[in-house]
Amino acid sequence: MQILTLKEINKKYDQAKDFAVNKVSFSVNEGEILALVGESGSGKTTLLRLIAGLEHPDQGTIALGGQVIVEGKKSVPAHERKVGMVFQDYALFPHLTILENVLYGISKPKKEAEVIAKETLKLVGLTEDHGKYPHQLSGGQQQRVALARAIAPNPRILLMDEPFSNLDALLKDQVREEIRQIIKMTGITAIFVTHDTKDALSTADRIAILHKGYLQQIDVPKNLYENPVNPYVANFFGKRNELIANPSEDGFYTSFGYIADPEAKKYKSKVRLMFRPEHAEVVQREGQQLTGNIVKVAYFGSHQLVKISDEQGYSVSIRTNPGRVFDNLGNAFFYLWKYDIEEAF
């Protein structure tokens, strides 16, 4: 069941040359976690603010929970939309305790509100120290208080702006998993903005990719990574290698050697063979498809990237396991087990 629908949303700020958001349409299902990703200026935060009611679109409609909240000049005020918001800096009240921060947004009698606040804090793993102030908490704890304050009033939808950006690398993985579990336990629909692909891939059920105000693709993480609709989406989620190849009746000729492929006969002119580093394998024997020279091996802990160059100096990167030893740089053999074919010209 769809809980949020945006149709043909446009937004342009005064004196700006281009639209911040241009003809964006998508829906969000109830209970879903959706990530809005893109580089700075892509329109992701603008979209979040439009849904929250902090901005008004120039054109388009927004419906939430079956109610049209934006249409033309009509706009339901932000405080009447039942939208929970977690800001990038958490925006906790420094003069209020943890419990008082969570109580702030609950419109219930005092005793009932206190029960709800304490239960929500328990849900996010903060069962003690309700009398502490925000400055006495770690970054991860502050974020959980902000989350508790946003979900305590039982909103229709939860919006989060860069929820993991203020956390260090060691804490990020833990907090991402905690936040996902909490949201799923409550059943609340959530949308979060991030520029970090790891945040999106590990936390979201679906991801919407924006570029210069336009929605490029919206899909589950696996499909976005493996079946991108355009080069921008493909490269957003990590490096892709590119080989220019000449097709023949039964394969492709590249600067690294020949690749047998019956699909080649469909093409009449040069093509690009696009593949990710993990979709190729370095082997230690001749007779494989391709050959080149290893010019660099970079170690990243969980894996290594092997850079292999052709005779003209053009190189590709291949991911290998971290325990593999490359004693000498020099001749190497490799093959591709998965690649996309695109017409080059």
C-alpha positions in Angstrom: 0.0 0.0 0.0 1.4 3.4 -1.0 1.6 5.9 1.8 3.3 8.8 0.0 3.0 9.9 -3.6 4.8 12.7 -5.4 3.7 13.7 -8.9 5.6 16.1 -11.3 7.2 18.0 -8.5 9.1 21.2 -9.6 11.0 23.6 -7.3 13.2 26.5 -8.3 14.7 28.9 -5.8 14.9 32.6 -6.4 17.8 33.7 -8.6 18.8 30.1 -9.2 19.6 29.2 -12.8 18.3 25.7 -12.7 15.5 23.8 -10.9 16.5 22.3 -7.6 13.9 19.5 -8.3 12.6 18.9 -11.8 9.5 16.8 -12.7 10.1 14.3 -9.9 7.5 11.6 -9.4 7.6 8.5 -7.2 5.7 6.6 -4.5 6.7 5.1 -1.2 5.1 2.0 0.2 3.9 1.7 3.8 6.7 0.4 6.1 9.4 1.0 3.5 12.7 2.6 4.1 13.7 4.8 1.1 17.0 6.5 0.6 17.4 9.7 -1.5 20.9 9.8 -2.8 22.9 12.1 -5.0 25.8 14.5 -5.0 25.6 18.0 -3.5 22.9 20.1 -5.3 21.1 17.0 -6.7 17.8 18.0 -5.0 17.6 15.3 -2.3 17.4 17.7 0.7 14.9 19.9 -1.2 12.6 16.9 -1.7 12.8 16.1 2.0 11.9 19.7 2.9 9.0 19.7 0.4 7.6 16.5 2.0 8.0 17.9 5.5 6.2 21.2 4.6 9.3 23.3 5.1 9.2 24.3 1.4 6.4 24.6 -1.1 6.9 23.3 -4.7 6.3 25.5 -7.7 4.3 22.7 -9.3 3.1 19.2 -8.6 1.1 17.2 -6.0 2.0 15.4 -2.8 -0.3 12.9 -1.1 0.4 11.4 2.3 -1.7 8.7 3.9 -4.4 9.1 1.2 -4.7 12.8 1.9 -3.5 15.4 -0.7 -1.2 17.7 1.3 0.1 19.8 -1.6 -1.7 20.8 -4.8 -1.3 24.1 -6.5 -1.2 26.8 -3.9 -2.9 24.5 -1.3 -0.5 23.2 1.4 -1.3 21.5 4.6 0.9 23.2 7.3 4.0 21.2 8.4 2.7 20.7 12.0 -0.5 19.1 10.7 1.1 16.6 8.4 2.1 14.1 11.1 5.7 13.9 9.8 8.6 13.1 12.1 11.9 14.8 11.3 15.5 13.9 12.4 17.8 16.8 11.4 21.5 16.4 10.4 22.7 18.0 13.6 19.9 16.2 15.6 18.6 19.6 16.9 18.1 18.4 20.4 17.2 21.1 23.0 20.4 21.5 25.1 18.6 22.8 28.2 16.2 19.8 28.3 17.0 16.3 29.6 16.7 13.2 27.4 13.2 12.5 28.7 12.1 16.2 28.3 13.4 16.2 24.7 11.2 13.2 23.8 8.2 14.5 25.7 8.3 17.8 23.7 6.5 16.5 20.7 3.9 14.3 22.3 0.4 15.9 22.5 -1.0 13.8 25.3 -1.8 14.3 29.0 1.4 14.4 31.1 1.3 10.9 32.6 0.3 9.2 29.3 3.0 11.2 27.5 5.6 10.2 30.0 4.8 6.5 29.5 5.1 6.9 25.7 8.4 8.8 26.0 9.9 6.2 28.3 8.7 3.3 26.1 10.2 5.0 23.0 13.5 5.6 24.7 13.5 1.9 25.7 12.8 1.0 22.1 15.9 2.9 21.0 18.1 1.3 23.7 18.1 4.2 26.2 16.6 2.7 29.3 18.6 4.7 31.9 20.0 8.2 32.4 16.7 9.9 31.4 17.9 12.9 33.4 21.0 13.5 31.4 21.4 16.4 29.0 22.4 16.1 25.3 26.0 17.2 25.9 26.5 14.3 28.3 25.8 11.8 25.5 27.9 10.2 22.7 27.0 11.0 19.1 25.3 7.7 18.7 23.2 8.2 21.8 22.2 11.8 20.7 21.1 10.3 17.4 18.9 7.8 19.2 17.3 10.5 21.3 16.6 12.5 18.1 15.0 9.4 16.6 13.0 8.7 19.7 11.7 12.3 19.7 10.6 11.9 16.1 8.8 8.6 16.4 7.2 9.1 19.8 4.2 11.1 18.4 3.6 8.1 16.0 4.1 10.0 12.7 2.8 8.8 9.3 6.2 9.0 7.9 9.8 9.6 9.3 12.2 11.9 7.5 15.9 11.9 8.2 18.5 14.3 6.8 22.0 12.8 6.6 21.4 10.7 9.7 24.9 9.1 9.8 27.1 12.0 8.7 28.2 13.0 12.2 29.3 9.6 13.2 32.8 8.3 13.0 33.6 5.3 10.7 33.7 2.7 13.5 30.3 3.8 14.9 28.6 4.1 11.6 28.1 0.4 10.8 26.7 -0.3 14.2 24.3 2.7 14.2 23.1 2.0 10.7 22.0 -1.5 11.7 20.4 -0.3 15.0 18.4 2.5 13.2 17.2 0.1 10.6 16.0 -2.5 13.2 14.3 0.2 15.2 12.4 1.6 12.2 11.4 -1.9 11.1 10.2 -2.8 14.6 7.9 0.3 14.7 6.6 -0.3 11.2 7.1 3.4 10.4 7.7 4.4 6.8 11.0 6.3 6.5 12.9 8.4 4.0 16.4 9.5 4.6 18.9 11.6 2.6 22.5 10.6 2.2 25.5 11.2 -0.1 27.1 8.0 1.2 26.4 5.0 -1.0 27.2 2.5 1.8 24.5 4.1 4.0 22.0 3.7 1.3 22.9 0.2 0.2 23.1 -1.2 3.7 20.0 0.5 5.2 17.4 1.2 2.5 14.8 -1.1 1.0 14.8 1.0 -2.1 17.0 3.9 -3.3 16.1 6.9 -5.4 19.1 8.5 -7.3 18.9 12.2 -8.1 21.2 14.2 -10.4 20.8 17.9 -11.1 17.2 17.8 -9.9 16.1 14.9 -12.0 15.2 11.4 -10.7 17.5 9.0 -12.5 16.3 5.6 -11.1 14.5 4.2 -8.2 14.8 0.5 -7.3 16.1 -2.0 -4.8 19.8 -1.8 -4.1 20.7 -5.0 -6.0 19.0 -3.8 -9.2 20.6 -0.4 -9.1 24.1 -1.8 -8.7 23.7 -4.6 -11.2 21.3 -3.1 -13.8 21.8 0.7 -13.8 19.7 2.6 -16.4 22.5 5.0 -17.3 26.3 5.6 -16.8 25.6 8.1 -14.0 23.8 5.6 -11.9 26.4 2.9 -12.6 29.3 5.1 -11.6 27.6 6.5 -8.6 27.8 3.1 -6.8 31.5 2.6 -7.6 34.1 2.2 -10.3 33.3 0.5 -13.6 36.0 -0.5 -16.0 35.5 0.3 -19.7 37.0 -1.6 -22.6 36.6 -0.4 -26.2 36.0 -3.5 -28.3 35.5 -4.4 -32.0 32.8 -7.0 -32.6 33.1 -10.0 -34.8 30.8 -12.9 -35.6 31.6 -14.8 -32.4 33.4 -12.4 -30.0 35.0 -9.1 -29.2 38.6 -7.9 -29.9 40.0 -5.7 -27.2 43.5 -4.2 -26.5 43.9 -7.0 -23.8 42.9 -9.8 -26.1 39.9 -11.6 -27.5 36.6 -12.4 -25.7 34.4 -15.1 -27.2 30.8 -14.0 -27.1 27.9 -14.9 -29.5 26.3 -11.6 -28.6 29.0 -9.8 -30.6 27.3 -10.5 -34.0 24.5 -8.1 -33.0 26.9 -5.2 -33.2 28.2 -3.6 -36.4 30.6 -1.0 -34.9 32.8 -0.5 -31.8 31.3 -1.1 -28.4 32.1 -0.5 -24.7 32.4 -3.5 -22.4 31.5 -2.2 -19.0 32.4 -4.3 -15.9 33.0 -3.7 -12.2 36.3 -4.8 -10.5 34.6 -7.8 -8.8 33.2 -9.0 -12.1 36.7 -10.1 -13.4 39.3 -12.5 -12.0 43.1 -12.6 -12.2 44.4 -16.1 -13.0 47.8 -17.7 -12.9 47.9 -19.6 -16.1 47.8 -18.9 -19.8 44.9 -19.8 -22.1 42.5 -17.4 -20.5 40.8 -14.6 -22.5 42.9 -11.5 -21.7 46.4 -10.5 -20.8 48.3 -7.4 -19.6 50.8 -6.1 -17.1 50.2 -5.6 -13.4 51.3 -2.1 -12.6 49.9 -1.7 -9.1 48.4 -3.7 -6.3 46.5 -1.7 -3.6 45.6 -3.4 -0.3 42.3 -2.3 1.4 42.0 -4.9 4.2 38.9 -6.7 3.0 40.2 -6.9 -0.6 43.0 -5.9 -3.0 42.7 -3.9 -6.3 45.0 -5.1 -9.0 45.7 -2.5 -11.8 46.4 -4.2 -15.1 47.6 -2.2 -18.1 47.7 -2.9 -21.9 50.5 -2.1 -24.2 49.2 1.4 -24.8 49.1 2.2 -21.1 45.3 1.9 -20.7 44.4 0.1 -17.4 41.6 -1.7 -15.7 41.2 -2.6 -12.0 40.3 -6.0 -10.7 39.2 -6.9 -7.2 40.9 -9.9 -5.6 40.9 -11.5 -2.1 43.2 -9.9 0.5 45.3 -13.0 1.1 46.5 -13.3 -2.5 50.2 -12.6 -3.0 51.5 -10.9 -6.1 55.3 -11.3 -5.8 56.2 -9.4 -9.0 54.6 -6.8 -11.1 54.5 -7.9 -14.7 52.6 -10.2 -17.0 49.1 -11.3 -15.8 46.1 -13.2 -17.2 42.5 -12.4 -16.4 39.0 -13.0 -17.7 35.6 -11.3 -17.4 32.7 -13.3 -16.1 30.1 -10.5 -16.3 29.9 -7.3 -18.3 27.5 -4.9 -20.0 27.7 -4.0 -23.7 27.1 -0.5 -24.8 27.5 1.0 -28.3 30.6 3.2 -28.3 29.7 5.7 -31.0 
